[in-house]
């Protein structure tokens, strides 16, 4: 259980960094961890990763079509 919580915290930190939040990231992370259920945080980060993957694939396909 502890490893899962640590993984969720790591994923949320990466999510915040990818979202451009760098200043005060520790405070933002702490607030999210304290106020949002871990399962919701996990859903948020997984959804964000899935969307980013889809966007990367679309860009890759668009570049391939342009050449």
Residue, then its C-alpha position, 0 to 999 in steps of 0.5 A: x500500500x505504501x509503494x502505491x501511495x509513493x507511486x501516485x505521489x511521484x506520478x502527480x509530481x510529474x503531472x504537475x511538472x508536465x503541466x508547467x507548474x514549477x514554482x511552489x510545486x512542493x506546496x501544490x503537491x502537498x495540497x493535492x495529496x491532502x485534499x484529493x483522494x489517491x484514487x482520483x489522483x491516480x485517475x487524473x495522472x493516468x488520463x493525462x498520460x493517455x491524452x499525451x500519448x494520443x497527442x504524440x501519436x497524432x503529431x507523429x502521423x501528421x509529420x509522416x503525412x507531410x513528408 
